[in-house]
Amino acid sequence: KMLGFVAQQVEQVMPGLVETSPNSEYKIQDFKSVKTSVMIPMLVQAIQELKAGLDAANAEIAALKGV
């Protein structure tokens, strides 16, 4: 089994992360692949932003509870 992304699904959300090229191994003219080297820093940044939002929400909840 392999772990990864379906390029066609990624392309619907972020087309710039998908490249299309011929693939002689599979004899496919429009072979789609995900640029994971570009995707990883974007995912890390998104996680950092989500964590900052969660930390702020937790601080606000604590302040409202008077903790």
mmCIF file as Biopython writes it, N, C-alpha, C and O atoms, coordinates in Angstrom:
data_model
#
loop_
_atom_site.group_PDB
_atom_site.id
_atom_site.type_symbol
_atom_site.label_atom_id
_atom_site.label_alt_id
_atom_site.label_comp_id
_atom_site.label_asym_id
_atom_site.label_entity_id
_atom_site.label_seq_id
_atom_site.pdbx_PDB_ins_code
_atom_site.Cartn_x
_atom_site.Cartn_y
_atom_site.Cartn_z
_atom_site.occupancy
_atom_site.B_iso_or_equiv
_atom_site.auth_seq_id
_atom_site.auth_asym_id
_atom_site.pdbx_PDB_model_num
ATOM 1   N N  . LYS A ? 1  ? 0.843   -1.172 0.000   1.0 0.0 1  A 1 
ATOM 2   C CA . LYS A ? 1  ? 0.000   0.000  0.000   1.0 0.0 1  A 1 
ATOM 3   C C  . LYS A ? 1  ? 0.890   1.237  0.000   1.0 0.0 1  A 1 
ATOM 4   O O  . LYS A ? 1  ? 2.018   1.211  0.492   1.0 0.0 1  A 1 
ATOM 5   N N  . MET A ? 2  ? 0.361   2.313  -0.559  1.0 0.0 2  A 1 
ATOM 6   C CA . MET A ? 2  ? 1.099   3.563  -0.604  1.0 0.0 2  A 1 
ATOM 7   C C  . MET A ? 2  ? 0.293   4.663  0.076   1.0 0.0 2  A 1 
ATOM 8   O O  . MET A ? 2  ? -0.938  4.643  0.077   1.0 0.0 2  A 1 
ATOM 9   N N  . LEU A ? 3  ? 0.999   5.602  0.642   1.0 0.0 3  A 1 
ATOM 10  C CA . LEU A ? 3  ? 0.379   6.736  1.301   1.0 0.0 3  A 1 
ATOM 11  C C  . LEU A ? 3  ? 0.686   7.974  0.481   1.0 0.0 3  A 1 
ATOM 12  O O  . LEU A ? 3  ? 1.831   8.187  0.081   1.0 0.0 3  A 1 
ATOM 13  N N  . GLY A ? 4  ? -0.323  8.790  0.227   1.0 0.0 4  A 1 
ATOM 14  C CA . GLY A ? 4  ? -0.076  9.989  -0.559  1.0 0.0 4  A 1 
ATOM 15  C C  . GLY A ? 4  ? -1.349  10.764 -0.804  1.0 0.0 4  A 1 
ATOM 16  O O  . GLY A ? 4  ? -2.356  10.590 -0.117  1.0 0.0 4  A 1 
ATOM 17  N N  . PHE A ? 5  ? -1.279  11.615 -1.791  1.0 0.0 5  A 1 
ATOM 18  C CA . PHE A ? 5  ? -2.402  12.472 -2.154  1.0 0.0 5  A 1 
ATOM 19  C C  . PHE A ? 5  ? -2.868  12.114 -3.556  1.0 0.0 5  A 1 
ATOM 20  O O  . PHE A ? 5  ? -2.082  11.647 -4.380  1.0 0.0 5  A 1 
ATOM 21  N N  . VAL A ? 6  ? -4.136  12.333 -3.818  1.0 0.0 6  A 1 
ATOM 22  C CA . VAL A ? 6  ? -4.673  12.181 -5.169  1.0 0.0 6  A 1 
ATOM 23  C C  . VAL A ? 6  ? -4.527  13.541 -5.842  1.0 0.0 6  A 1 
ATOM 24  O O  . VAL A ? 6  ? -5.164  14.516 -5.442  1.0 0.0 6  A 1 
ATOM 25  N N  . ALA A ? 7  ? -3.688  13.595 -6.858  1.0 0.0 7  A 1 
ATOM 26  C CA . ALA A ? 7  ? -3.358  14.869 -7.499  1.0 0.0 7  A 1 
ATOM 27  C C  . ALA A ? 7  ? -4.603  15.594 -8.010  1.0 0.0 7  A 1 
ATOM 28  O O  . ALA A ? 7  ? -4.688  16.818 -7.912  1.0 0.0 7  A 1 
ATOM 29  N N  . GLN A ? 8  ? -5.558  14.856 -8.548  1.0 0.0 8  A 1 
ATOM 30  C CA . GLN A ? 8  ? -6.763  15.487 -9.074  1.0 0.0 8  A 1 
ATOM 31  C C  . GLN A ? 8  ? -7.564  16.175 -7.963  1.0 0.0 8  A 1 
ATOM 32  O O  . GLN A ? 8  ? -8.185  17.211 -8.202  1.0 0.0 8  A 1 
ATOM 33  N N  . GLN A ? 9  ? -7.555  15.610 -6.757  1.0 0.0 9  A 1 
ATOM 34  C CA . GLN A ? 9  ? -8.267  16.229 -5.642  1.0 0.0 9  A 1 
ATOM 35  C C  . GLN A ? 9  ? -7.521  17.466 -5.141  1.0 0.0 9  A 1 
ATOM 36  O O  . GLN A ? 9  ? -8.143  18.485 -4.836  1.0 0.0 9  A 1 
ATOM 37  N N  . VAL A ? 10 ? -6.203  17.382 -5.055  1.0 0.0 10 A 1 
ATOM 38  C CA . VAL A ? 10 ? -5.395  18.533 -4.642  1.0 0.0 10 A 1 
ATOM 39  C C  . VAL A ? 10 ? -5.553  19.660 -5.653  1.0 0.0 10 A 1 
ATOM 40  O O  . VAL A ? 10 ? -5.645  20.828 -5.275  1.0 0.0 10 A 1 
ATOM 41  N N  . GLU A ? 11 ? -5.584  19.317 -6.924  1.0 0.0 11 A 1 
ATOM 42  C CA . GLU A ? 11 ? -5.684  20.301 -8.002  1.0 0.0 11 A 1 
ATOM 43  C C  . GLU A ? 11 ? -6.959  21.138 -7.891  1.0 0.0 11 A 1 
ATOM 44  O O  . GLU A ? 11 ? -6.953  22.316 -8.250  1.0 0.0 11 A 1 
ATOM 45  N N  . GLN A ? 12 ? -8.043  20.549 -7.403  1.0 0.0 12 A 1 
ATOM 46  C CA . GLN A ? 12 ? -9.303  21.288 -7.256  1.0 0.0 12 A 1 
ATOM 47  C C  . GLN A ? 12 ? -9.183  22.392 -6.214  1.0 0.0 12 A 1 
ATOM 48  O O  . GLN A ? 12 ? -9.835  23.429 -6.332  1.0 0.0 12 A 1 
ATOM 49  N N  . VAL A ? 13 ? -8.356  22.177 -5.199  1.0 0.0 13 A 1 
ATOM 50  C CA . VAL A ? 13 ? -8.213  23.132 -4.103  1.0 0.0 13 A 1 
ATOM 51  C C  . VAL A ? 13 ? -7.050  24.086 -4.344  1.0 0.0 13 A 1 
ATOM 52  O O  . VAL A ? 13 ? -7.184  25.292 -4.137  1.0 0.0 13 A 1 
ATOM 53  N N  . MET A ? 14 ? -5.917  23.557 -4.778  1.0 0.0 14 A 1 
ATOM 54  C CA . MET A ? 14 ? -4.705  24.355 -4.997  1.0 0.0 14 A 1 
ATOM 55  C C  . MET A ? 14 ? -4.030  23.904 -6.292  1.0 0.0 14 A 1 
ATOM 56  O O  . MET A ? 14 ? -3.111  23.086 -6.256  1.0 0.0 14 A 1 
ATOM 57  N N  . PRO A ? 15 ? -4.477  24.427 -7.427  1.0 0.0 15 A 1 
ATOM 58  C CA . PRO A ? 15 ? -3.944  23.977 -8.715  1.0 0.0 15 A 1 
ATOM 59  C C  . PRO A ? 15 ? -2.438  24.169 -8.872  1.0 0.0 15 A 1 
ATOM 60  O O  . PRO A ? 15 ? -1.797  23.425 -9.614  1.0 0.0 15 A 1 
ATOM 61  N N  . GLY A ? 16 ? -1.872  25.145 -8.191  1.0 0.0 16 A 1 
ATOM 62  C CA . GLY A ? 16 ? -0.438  25.395 -8.320  1.0 0.0 16 A 1 
ATOM 63  C C  . GLY A ? 16 ? 0.433   24.315 -7.719  1.0 0.0 16 A 1 
ATOM 64  O O  . GLY A ? 16 ? 1.638   24.286 -7.967  1.0 0.0 16 A 1 
ATOM 65  N N  . LEU A ? 17 ? -0.147  23.431 -6.937  1.0 0.0 17 A 1 
ATOM 66  C CA . LEU A ? 17 ? 0.621   22.349 -6.322  1.0 0.0 17 A 1 
ATOM 67  C C  . LEU A ? 17 ? 0.667   21.085 -7.176  1.0 0.0 17 A 1 
ATOM 68  O O  . LEU A ? 17 ? 1.255   20.082 -6.770  1.0 0.0 17 A 1 
ATOM 69  N N  . VAL A ? 18 ? 0.056   21.130 -8.343  1.0 0.0 18 A 1 
ATOM 70  C CA . VAL A ? 18 ? -0.010  19.946 -9.209  1.0 0.0 18 A 1 
ATOM 71  C C  . VAL A ? 18 ? 0.659   20.257 -10.540 1.0 0.0 18 A 1 
ATOM 72  O O  . VAL A ? 18 ? 0.434   21.305 -11.146 1.0 0.0 18 A 1 
ATOM 73  N N  . GLU A ? 19 ? 1.491   19.310 -10.976 1.0 0.0 19 A 1 
ATOM 74  C CA . GLU A ? 19 ? 2.097   19.457 -12.299 1.0 0.0 19 A 1 
ATOM 75  C C  . GLU A ? 19 ? 1.640   18.305 -13.185 1.0 0.0 19 A 1 
ATOM 76  O O  . GLU A ? 19 ? 1.398   17.192 -12.719 1.0 0.0 19 A 1 
ATOM 77  N N  . THR A ? 20 ? 1.532   18.601 -14.452 1.0 0.0 20 A 1 
ATOM 78  C CA . THR A ? 20 ? 1.095   17.612 -15.434 1.0 0.0 20 A 1 
ATOM 79  C C  . THR A ? 20 ? 2.206   17.408 -16.441 1.0 0.0 20 A 1 
ATOM 80  O O  . THR A ? 20 ? 2.736   18.366 -17.003 1.0 0.0 20 A 1 
ATOM 81  N N  . SER A ? 21 ? 2.553   16.151 -16.665 1.0 0.0 21 A 1 
ATOM 82  C CA . SER A ? 21 ? 3.621   15.838 -17.621 1.0 0.0 21 A 1 
ATOM 83  C C  . SER A ? 21 ? 3.403   14.430 -18.158 1.0 0.0 21 A 1 
ATOM 84  O O  . SER A ? 21 ? 2.672   13.645 -17.554 1.0 0.0 21 A 1 
ATOM 85  N N  . PRO A ? 22 ? 4.025   14.102 -19.281 1.0 0.0 22 A 1 
ATOM 86  C CA . PRO A ? 22 ? 3.914   12.737 -19.797 1.0 0.0 22 A 1 
ATOM 87  C C  . PRO A ? 22 ? 4.676   11.769 -18.893 1.0 0.0 22 A 1 
ATOM 88  O O  . PRO A ? 22 ? 5.678   12.139 -18.281 1.0 0.0 22 A 1 
ATOM 89  N N  . ASN A ? 23 ? 4.200   10.541 -18.815 1.0 0.0 23 A 1 
ATOM 90  C CA . ASN A ? 23 ? 4.858   9.520  -18.014 1.0 0.0 23 A 1 
ATOM 91  C C  . ASN A ? 23 ? 5.027   8.284  -18.876 1.0 0.0 23 A 1 
ATOM 92  O O  . ASN A ? 23 ? 4.055   7.593  -19.182 1.0 0.0 23 A 1 
ATOM 93  N N  . SER A ? 24 ? 6.258   8.009  -19.265 1.0 0.0 24 A 1 
ATOM 94  C CA . SER A ? 24 ? 6.513   6.889  -20.169 1.0 0.0 24 A 1 
ATOM 95  C C  . SER A ? 24 ? 6.359   5.541  -19.471 1.0 0.0 24 A 1 
ATOM 96  O O  . SER A ? 24 ? 6.005   4.555  -20.118 1.0 0.0 24 A 1 
ATOM 97  N N  . GLU A ? 25 ? 6.615   5.478  -18.174 1.0 0.0 25 A 1 
ATOM 98  C CA . GLU A ? 25 ? 6.505   4.215  -17.442 1.0 0.0 25 A 1 
ATOM 99  C C  . GLU A ? 25 ? 5.082   3.678  -17.485 1.0 0.0 25 A 1 
ATOM 100 O O  . GLU A ? 25 ? 4.873   2.483  -17.693 1.0 0.0 25 A 1 
ATOM 101 N N  . TYR A ? 26 ? 4.103   4.557  -17.287 1.0 0.0 26 A 1 
ATOM 102 C CA . TYR A ? 26 ? 2.705   4.151  -17.294 1.0 0.0 26 A 1 
ATOM 103 C C  . TYR A ? 26 ? 2.011   4.457  -18.622 1.0 0.0 26 A 1 
ATOM 104 O O  . TYR A ? 26 ? 0.819   4.192  -18.779 1.0 0.0 26 A 1 
ATOM 105 N N  . LYS A ? 27 ? 2.752   5.009  -19.567 1.0 0.0 27 A 1 
ATOM 106 C CA . LYS A ? 27 ? 2.222   5.374  -20.881 1.0 0.0 27 A 1 
ATOM 107 C C  . LYS A ? 27 ? 1.005   6.289  -20.760 1.0 0.0 27 A 1 
ATOM 108 O O  . LYS A ? 27 ? -0.024  6.070  -21.399 1.0 0.0 27 A 1 
ATOM 109 N N  . ILE A ? 28 ? 1.148   7.316  -19.927 1.0 0.0 28 A 1 
ATOM 110 C CA . ILE A ? 28 ? 0.091   8.299  -19.703 1.0 0.0 28 A 1 
ATOM 111 C C  . ILE A ? 28 ? 0.598   9.642  -20.188 1.0 0.0 28 A 1 
ATOM 112 O O  . ILE A ? 28 ? 1.675   10.082 -19.785 1.0 0.0 28 A 1 
ATOM 113 N N  . GLN A ? 29 ? -0.163  10.296 -21.046 1.0 0.0 29 A 1 
ATOM 114 C CA . GLN A ? 29 ? 0.253   11.578 -21.604 1.0 0.0 29 A 1 
ATOM 115 C C  . GLN A ? 29 ? 0.133   12.714 -20.585 1.0 0.0 29 A 1 
ATOM 116 O O  . GLN A ? 29 ? 1.033   13.547 -20.472 1.0 0.0 29 A 1 
ATOM 117 N N  . ASP A ? 30 ? -0.972  12.746 -19.848 1.0 0.0 30 A 1 
ATOM 118 C CA . ASP A ? 30 ? -1.209  13.829 -18.895 1.0 0.0 30 A 1 
ATOM 119 C C  . ASP A ? 30 ? -1.145  13.306 -17.460 1.0 0.0 30 A 1 
ATOM 120 O O  . ASP A ? 30 ? -2.146  13.315 -16.742 1.0 0.0 30 A 1 
ATOM 121 N N  . PHE A ? 31 ? 0.037   12.852 -17.051 1.0 0.0 31 A 1 
ATOM 122 C CA . PHE A ? 31 ? 0.253   12.306 -15.709 1.0 0.0 31 A 1 
ATOM 123 C C  . PHE A ? 31 ? 0.331   13.457 -14.711 1.0 0.0 31 A 1 
ATOM 124 O O  . PHE A ? 31 ? 1.125   14.381 -14.889 1.0 0.0 31 A 1 
ATOM 125 N N  . LYS A ? 32 ? -0.481  13.407 -13.674 1.0 0.0 32 A 1 
ATOM 126 C CA . LYS A ? 32 ? -0.524  14.480 -12.679 1.0 0.0 32 A 1 
ATOM 127 C C  . LYS A ? 32 ? 0.193   14.019 -11.416 1.0 0.0 32 A 1 
ATOM 128 O O  . LYS A ? 32 ? 0.028   12.885 -10.967 1.0 0.0 32 A 1 
ATOM 129 N N  . SER A ? 33 ? 0.996   14.929 -10.848 1.0 0.0 33 A 1 
ATOM 130 C CA . SER A ? 33 ? 1.686   14.627 -9.596  1.0 0.0 33 A 1 
ATOM 131 C C  . SER A ? 33 ? 1.672   15.865 -8.711  1.0 0.0 33 A 1 
ATOM 132 O O  . SER A ? 33 ? 1.604   16.996 -9.193  1.0 0.0 33 A 1 
ATOM 133 N N  . VAL A ? 34 ? 1.738   15.625 -7.408  1.0 0.0 34 A 1 
ATOM 134 C CA . VAL A ? 34 ? 1.702   16.707 -6.423  1.0 0.0 34 A 1 
ATOM 135 C C  . VAL A ? 34 ? 3.130   17.124 -6.108  1.0 0.0 34 A 1 
ATOM 136 O O  . VAL A ? 34 ? 4.005   16.284 -5.897  1.0 0.0 34 A 1 
ATOM 137 N N  . LYS A ? 35 ? 3.351   18.427 -6.079  1.0 0.0 35 A 1 
ATOM 138 C CA . LYS A ? 35 ? 4.659   18.975 -5.721  1.0 0.0 35 A 1 
ATOM 139 C C  . LYS A ? 35 ? 4.757   19.010 -4.192  1.0 0.0 35 A 1 
ATOM 140 O O  . LYS A ? 35 ? 4.518   20.045 -3.570  1.0 0.0 35 A 1 
ATOM 141 N N  . THR A ? 36 ? 5.107   17.877 -3.601  1.0 0.0 36 A 1 
ATOM 142 C CA . THR A ? 36 ? 5.132   17.786 -2.142  1.0 0.0 36 A 1 
ATOM 143 C C  . THR A ? 36 ? 6.203   18.688 -1.531  1.0 0.0 36 A 1 
ATOM 144 O O  . THR A ? 36 ? 6.054   19.127 -0.391  1.0 0.0 36 A 1 
ATOM 145 N N  . SER A ? 37 ? 7.269   18.969 -2.258  1.0 0.0 37 A 1 
ATOM 146 C CA . SER A ? 37 ? 8.309   19.846 -1.717  1.0 0.0 37 A 1 
ATOM 147 C C  . SER A ? 37 ? 7.775   21.261 -1.523  1.0 0.0 37 A 1 
ATOM 148 O O  . SER A ? 37 ? 8.288   22.005 -0.687  1.0 0.0 37 A 1 
ATOM 149 N N  . VAL A ? 38 ? 6.758   21.637 -2.280  1.0 0.0 38 A 1 
ATOM 150 C CA . VAL A ? 38 ? 6.108   22.937 -2.121  1.0 0.0 38 A 1 
ATOM 151 C C  . VAL A ? 38 ? 4.991   22.833 -1.090  1.0 0.0 38 A 1 
ATOM 152 O O  . VAL A ? 38 ? 4.743   23.775 -0.337  1.0 0.0 38 A 1 
ATOM 153 N N  . MET A ? 39 ? 4.326   21.699 -1.059  1.0 0.0 39 A 1 
ATOM 154 C CA . MET A ? 39 ? 3.170   21.519 -0.186  1.0 0.0 39 A 1 
ATOM 155 C C  . MET A ? 39 ? 3.563   21.477 1.294   1.0 0.0 39 A 1 
ATOM 156 O O  . MET A ? 39 ? 2.844   22.026 2.130   1.0 0.0 39 A 1 
ATOM 157 N N  . ILE A ? 40 ? 4.669   20.847 1.630   1.0 0.0 40 A 1 
ATOM 158 C CA . ILE A ? 40 ? 5.050   20.659 3.030   1.0 0.0 40 A 1 
ATOM 159 C C  . ILE A ? 40 ? 5.189   21.985 3.776   1.0 0.0 40 A 1 
ATOM 160 O O  . ILE A ? 40 ? 4.605   22.119 4.851   1.0 0.0 40 A 1 
ATOM 161 N N  . PRO A ? 41 ? 5.934   22.975 3.263   1.0 0.0 41 A 1 
ATOM 162 C CA . PRO A ? 41 ? 6.016   24.246 3.990   1.0 0.0 41 A 1 
ATOM 163 C C  . PRO A ? 41 ? 4.652   24.929 4.130   1.0 0.0 41 A 1 
ATOM 164 O O  . PRO A ? 41 ? 4.392   25.586 5.138   1.0 0.0 41 A 1 
ATOM 165 N N  . MET A ? 42 ? 3.793   24.783 3.139   1.0 0.0 42 A 1 
ATOM 166 C CA . MET A ? 42 ? 2.459   25.371 3.215   1.0 0.0 42 A 1 
ATOM 167 C C  . MET A ? 42 ? 1.637   24.703 4.319   1.0 0.0 42 A 1 
ATOM 168 O O  . MET A ? 42 ? 0.910   25.378 5.049   1.0 0.0 42 A 1 
ATOM 169 N N  . LEU A ? 43 ? 1.750   23.394 4.440   1.0 0.0 43 A 1 
ATOM 170 C CA . LEU A ? 43 ? 1.023   22.675 5.480   1.0 0.0 43 A 1 
ATOM 171 C C  . LEU A ? 43 ? 1.543   23.048 6.867   1.0 0.0 43 A 1 
ATOM 172 O O  . LEU A ? 43 ? 0.760   23.210 7.803   1.0 0.0 43 A 1 
ATOM 173 N N  . VAL A ? 44 ? 2.863   23.186 6.999   1.0 0.0 44 A 1 
ATOM 174 C CA . VAL A ? 44 ? 3.444   23.582 8.284   1.0 0.0 44 A 1 
ATOM 175 C C  . VAL A ? 44 ? 2.938   24.966 8.681   1.0 0.0 44 A 1 
ATOM 176 O O  . VAL A ? 44 ? 2.577   25.190 9.836   1.0 0.0 44 A 1 
ATOM 177 N N  . GLN A ? 45 ? 2.912   25.893 7.725   1.0 0.0 45 A 1 
ATOM 178 C CA . GLN A ? 45 ? 2.417   27.240 8.014   1.0 0.0 45 A 1 
ATOM 179 C C  . GLN A ? 45 ? 0.946   27.201 8.431   1.0 0.0 45 A 1 
ATOM 180 O O  . GLN A ? 45 ? 0.546   27.900 9.362   1.0 0.0 45 A 1 
ATOM 181 N N  . ALA A ? 46 ? 0.152   26.396 7.753   1.0 0.0 46 A 1 
ATOM 182 C CA . ALA A ? 46 ? -1.269  26.287 8.095   1.0 0.0 46 A 1 
ATOM 183 C C  . ALA A ? 46 ? -1.445  25.732 9.506   1.0 0.0 46 A 1 
ATOM 184 O O  . ALA A ? 46 ? -2.313  26.189 10.250  1.0 0.0 46 A 1 
ATOM 185 N N  . ILE A ? 47 ? -0.626  24.753 9.875   1.0 0.0 47 A 1 
ATOM 186 C CA . ILE A ? 47 ? -0.703  24.191 11.224  1.0 0.0 47 A 1 
ATOM 187 C C  . ILE A ? 47 ? -0.320  25.245 12.258  1.0 0.0 47 A 1 
ATOM 188 O O  . ILE A ? 47 ? -0.954  25.348 13.308  1.0 0.0 47 A 1 
ATOM 189 N N  . GLN A ? 48 ? 0.722   26.032 11.961  1.0 0.0 48 A 1 
ATOM 190 C CA . GLN A ? 48 ? 1.138   27.095 12.881  1.0 0.0 48 A 1 
ATOM 191 C C  . GLN A ? 48 ? 0.023   28.120 13.075  1.0 0.0 48 A 1 
ATOM 192 O O  . GLN A ? 48 ? -0.220  28.572 14.194  1.0 0.0 48 A 1 
ATOM 193 N N  . GLU A ? 49 ? -0.654  28.485 11.988  1.0 0.0 49 A 1 
ATOM 194 C CA . GLU A ? 49 ? -1.749  29.451 12.079  1.0 0.0 49 A 1 
ATOM 195 C C  . GLU A ? 49 ? -2.925  28.880 12.867  1.0 0.0 49 A 1 
ATOM 196 O O  . GLU A ? 49 ? -3.538  29.588 13.666  1.0 0.0 49 A 1 
ATOM 197 N N  . LEU A ? 50 ? -3.241  27.616 12.649  1.0 0.0 50 A 1 
ATOM 198 C CA . LEU A ? 50 ? -4.326  26.976 13.395  1.0 0.0 50 A 1 
ATOM 199 C C  . LEU A ? 50 ? -3.994  26.894 14.881  1.0 0.0 50 A 1 
ATOM 200 O O  . LEU A ? 50 ? -4.858  27.124 15.728  1.0 0.0 50 A 1 
ATOM 201 N N  . LYS A ? 51 ? -2.734  26.564 15.198  1.0 0.0 51 A 1 
ATOM 202 C CA . LYS A ? 51 ? -2.324  26.484 16.596  1.0 0.0 51 A 1 
ATOM 203 C C  . LYS A ? 51 ? -2.400  27.850 17.266  1.0 0.0 51 A 1 
ATOM 204 O O  . LYS A ? 51 ? -2.829  27.948 18.415  1.0 0.0 51 A 1 
ATOM 205 N N  . ALA A ? 52 ? -1.991  28.904 16.566  1.0 0.0 52 A 1 
ATOM 206 C CA . ALA A ? 52 ? -2.071  30.259 17.132  1.0 0.0 52 A 1 
ATOM 207 C C  . ALA A ? 52 ? -3.526  30.621 17.424  1.0 0.0 52 A 1 
ATOM 208 O O  . ALA A ? 52 ? -3.820  31.205 18.467  1.0 0.0 52 A 1 
ATOM 209 N N  . GLY A ? 53 ? -4.437  30.281 16.514  1.0 0.0 53 A 1 
ATOM 210 C CA . GLY A ? 53 ? -5.858  30.540 16.724  1.0 0.0 53 A 1 
ATOM 211 C C  . GLY A ? 53 ? -6.406  29.743 17.895  1.0 0.0 53 A 1 
ATOM 212 O O  . GLY A ? 53 ? -7.195  30.257 18.688  1.0 0.0 53 A 1 
ATOM 213 N N  . LEU A ? 54 ? -5.991  28.490 18.002  1.0 0.0 54 A 1 
ATOM 214 C CA . LEU A ? 54 ? -6.441  27.641 19.109  1.0 0.0 54 A 1 
ATOM 215 C C  . LEU A ? 54 ? -5.910  28.163 20.439  1.0 0.0 54 A 1 
ATOM 216 O O  . LEU A ? 54 ? -6.639  28.194 21.430  1.0 0.0 54 A 1 
ATOM 217 N N  . ASP A ? 55 ? -4.645  28.572 20.465  1.0 0.0 55 A 1 
ATOM 218 C CA . ASP A ? 55 ? -4.059  29.130 21.687  1.0 0.0 55 A 1 
ATOM 219 C C  . ASP A ? 55 ? -4.816  30.388 22.119  1.0 0.0 55 A 1 
ATOM 220 O O  . ASP A ? 55 ? -5.098  30.571 23.303  1.0 0.0 55 A 1 
ATOM 221 N N  . ALA A ? 56 ? -5.142  31.249 21.156  1.0 0.0 56 A 1 
ATOM 222 C CA . ALA A ? 56 ? -5.884  32.481 21.465  1.0 0.0 56 A 1 
ATOM 223 C C  . ALA A ? 56 ? -7.276  32.149 21.990  1.0 0.0 56 A 1 
ATOM 224 O O  . ALA A ? 56 ? -7.738  32.771 22.946  1.0 0.0 56 A 1 
ATOM 225 N N  . ALA A ? 57 ? -7.943  31.187 21.383  1.0 0.0 57 A 1 
ATOM 226 C CA . ALA A ? 57 ? -9.278  30.788 21.834  1.0 0.0 57 A 1 
ATOM 227 C C  . ALA A ? 57 ? -9.214  30.193 23.234  1.0 0.0 57 A 1 
ATOM 228 O O  . ALA A ? 57 ? -10.078 30.474 24.063  1.0 0.0 57 A 1 
ATOM 229 N N  . ASN A ? 58 ? -8.199  29.372 23.508  1.0 0.0 58 A 1 
ATOM 230 C CA . ASN A ? 58 ? -8.050  28.785 24.841  1.0 0.0 58 A 1 
ATOM 231 C C  . ASN A ? 58 ? -7.771  29.858 25.886  1.0 0.0 58 A 1 
ATOM 232 O O  . ASN A ? 58 ? -8.281  29.776 27.004  1.0 0.0 58 A 1 
ATOM 233 N N  . ALA A ? 59 ? -6.972  30.861 25.542  1.0 0.0 59 A 1 
ATOM 234 C CA . ALA A ? 59 ? -6.688  31.965 26.465  1.0 0.0 59 A 1 
ATOM 235 C C  . ALA A ? 59 ? -7.958  32.753 26.748  1.0 0.0 59 A 1 
ATOM 236 O O  . ALA A ? 59 ? -8.200  33.148 27.889  1.0 0.0 59 A 1 
ATOM 237 N N  . GLU A ? 60 ? -8.765  32.985 25.727  1.0 0.0 60 A 1 
ATOM 238 C CA . GLU A ? 60 ? -10.016 33.710 25.909  1.0 0.0 60 A 1 
ATOM 239 C C  . GLU A ? 60 ? -10.992 32.913 26.784  1.0 0.0 60 A 1 
ATOM 240 O O  . GLU A ? 60 ? -11.672 33.482 27.639  1.0 0.0 60 A 1 
ATOM 241 N N  . ILE A ? 61 ? -11.054 31.618 26.568  1.0 0.0 61 A 1 
ATOM 242 C CA . ILE A ? 61 ? -11.925 30.765 27.383  1.0 0.0 61 A 1 
ATOM 243 C C  . ILE A ? 61 ? -11.466 30.796 28.834  1.0 0.0 61 A 1 
ATOM 244 O O  . ILE A ? 61 ? -12.282 30.905 29.750  1.0 0.0 61 A 1 
ATOM 245 N N  . ALA A ? 62 ? -10.149 30.698 29.039  1.0 0.0 62 A 1 
ATOM 246 C CA . ALA A ? 62 ? -9.616  30.736 30.406  1.0 0.0 62 A 1 
ATOM 247 C C  . ALA A ? 62 ? -9.934  32.066 31.082  1.0 0.0 62 A 1 
ATOM 248 O O  . ALA A ? 62 ? -10.272 32.103 32.265  1.0 0.0 62 A 1 
ATOM 249 N N  . ALA A ? 63 ? -9.824  33.162 30.324  1.0 0.0 63 A 1 
ATOM 250 C CA . ALA A ? 63 ? -10.123 34.497 30.883  1.0 0.0 63 A 1 
ATOM 251 C C  . ALA A ? 63 ? -11.605 34.609 31.238  1.0 0.0 63 A 1 
ATOM 252 O O  . ALA A ? 63 ? -11.949 35.185 32.270  1.0 0.0 63 A 1 
ATOM 253 N N  . LEU A ? 64 ? -12.472 34.073 30.408  1.0 0.0 64 A 1 
ATOM 254 C CA . LEU A ? 64 ? -13.901 34.128 30.672  1.0 0.0 64 A 1 
ATOM 255 C C  . LEU A ? 64 ? -14.291 33.275 31.879  1.0 0.0 64 A 1 
ATOM 256 O O  . LEU A ? 64 ? -15.233 33.598 32.604  1.0 0.0 64 A 1 
ATOM 257 N N  . LYS A ? 65 ? -13.553 32.183 32.084  1.0 0.0 65 A 1 
ATOM 258 C CA . LYS A ? 65 ? -13.810 31.323 33.229  1.0 0.0 65 A 1 
ATOM 259 C C  . LYS A ? 65 ? -13.176 31.878 34.499  1.0 0.0 65 A 1 
ATOM 260 O O  . LYS A ? 65 ? -13.479 31.431 35.605  1.0 0.0 65 A 1 
ATOM 261 N N  . GLY A ? 66 ? -12.297 32.852 34.324  1.0 0.0 66 A 1 
ATOM 262 C CA . GLY A ? 66 ? -11.613 33.435 35.478  1.0 0.0 66 A 1 
ATOM 263 C C  . GLY A ? 66 ? -10.510 32.552 36.029  1.0 0.0 66 A 1 
ATOM 264 O O  . GLY A ? 66 ? -10.174 32.607 37.212  1.0 0.0 66 A 1 
ATOM 265 N N  . VAL A ? 67 ? -9.961  31.742 35.151  1.0 0.0 67 A 1 
ATOM 266 C CA . VAL A ? 67 ? -8.890  30.821 35.576  1.0 0.0 67 A 1 
ATOM 267 C C  . VAL A ? 67 ? -7.556  31.516 35.558  1.0 0.0 67 A 1 
ATOM 268 O O  . VAL A ? 67 ? -6.538  30.905 35.883  1.0 0.0 67 A 1 
#
